[in-house]
Amino acid sequence: MRTTRGISHSEGTPKEFCRERLRKALVAGKRLEWVFCRIVGLGTTLLGLFLVVGWLMDTSALSIPSPDYLERENWVAKELRESEGSPAYEASIPDEVQEETREIVMKRGDGLEEAMRRGGLSPQQTQEIVEAIRPIHDPRKLKEGTRLWVTFDENDGSVKLVQCPLDIQSTILVEREGGRLRARKEVQPTEVRQRVVSGTIQNSLFGAMEKAGLPASMATTLASIFEYDVDFHVDIRKGDRFDLLIEEKWIGNTKVGYGKILAARLCNRGRTFWAFRFGGKATQEGYFDMDGKSLRKSFLRSPLKFTRITSGFSHARFHPILETYRPHLGVDYAAPSGTPVRAVADGKVIEAGWNGGFGNQVKIQHGQSYVSMYGHLSKFGPGIRPGVTVRQGQVIGYVGATGLATGPHLDFRLMRGGDFVNPLKVNFVNGEPVNPKEMAAFKSLVAQRSTQLEKGPLLAGSQGKDGG
């Protein structure tokens, strides 16, 4: 027997203890303790019943697997045991990755060695990588912002792989082969696609090109194609239209540049001009019209690429400085000071120096009949002096305001047989046409490309080398 708080307890089971306590509580008149004990006992009994019923309602606990289910599970287990030792099973288990890749970015003033040391590579690792790259690319030419990814083997810390993209097309790869690093350059192939682009001129040719999504260089190229027939300084009007079949250069899904204009149609002031690029064994590559006549002529229409005419050819023009009427036997082109001035044709320089009111002037003899003059130059082109030979389109000077000039402009004059003629009205001889032996191939090309231009903007697909 033991006593707790005045109540004696008999040793025995929990059930006997509870009964003895209830009996003594009832004898002593402690009804609240008796009621409390009864409630606790009843609650415990109900909780036990609830748990038993819940377990009995779970049918899966009483279910017995069917013979088919047991047979299927035994078959799967057998297959797994038999495949554990097979090569396929071993290959399906991924190996633990034992490598680390680190990114290194070259900063301003960095050499490759400095960038790698800053990236945590040892001098030996750095030297090994530099020596591997040197035979295929000069490390000194790697620019600021170049990124390199260096992968290490965590087992021994050696360099396994270096990846260094040079541009969108080229990547240097350095890999370990036979215990040493070897480098190679991977170049993604460039695909050349054809596309037809059209535009209508509102304010300028450059503006129309930009609206069509083409760079300004395309405007310059188009002007050079038709410059023998169209003076882009004075002839272009609002509403003129162009259609071009151009080459685009792609690497994957990225456009990286433009190639040649393969065909062009220019509608100018009610006139239509065609140009088709063609070349063959007997025909020098160039642009020709639909009949195979060369668009290249012996003289350019203008010595400047883009400008405006401020004064034309006249026998009685009011001189703004001398304030008198006198002949102006040339054409004045307004242009910013320093604009390059081109020779309008092949020839020989006969004068290059100061010529009074014309300021710095160059005179070029073209064959037996023609002489071209370029006045008010700010300076002469490289190597321009009397006696040198120049080619058509070569820069012979730069626009200025020397001599009697109110502002920077070019005074251009042309003499034929000793007499001044209006440069804007002279008809010049064409270059060599398509060779008759290749005319059939040229006509076939014209039919194909003119149809493409007629259909309008489209993606024409890949194209190889031009020609018949």
Buried (B, 14 or more C-beta within 10 A) or exposed (E): EEEEEEBEBEEEEEEEEBEBBBEBBEEEEBEEBBEEBEEEEEEEEEEEEEEEEEEEEEEEEEEEEEEEEEEEEEEEEEEEEEEEEEEEEEEEEEEEEEEEEEEBEBEEEBEBBEBBBEBEBEEEBBEBBBEBBEEEBEBEEBEEEBEBEBBBBEEEEBBBBBBBBBEEBEBBBBBBEEEEBEBEEEEBEEBBBBBBBBBEBEEBBBBBBBEBEBEEEBBBBBBBBBBBBBBBBBBBEEEBBBBBBBBBBBBEEEEBEBBBBBBBBBBBEEEEBBBBBBBBEEBEEBBBBBEBEBBBBBBBBBBBBBBEBBBBBBEEBEBEEEEEEEEBBBBBBBBEEEBBBBBBBBBBBEBBEEBEBBBBBBBBBBEEEBBBBBBBBBEBBEEBEEEEEBEBBBBBBBBBBBBBBEEBBBBBBBBEEEEBBBBBEEEBEBBEBBBEEBBEBBBEBBEEBBEBBEEEEEEBEEBEEBBB
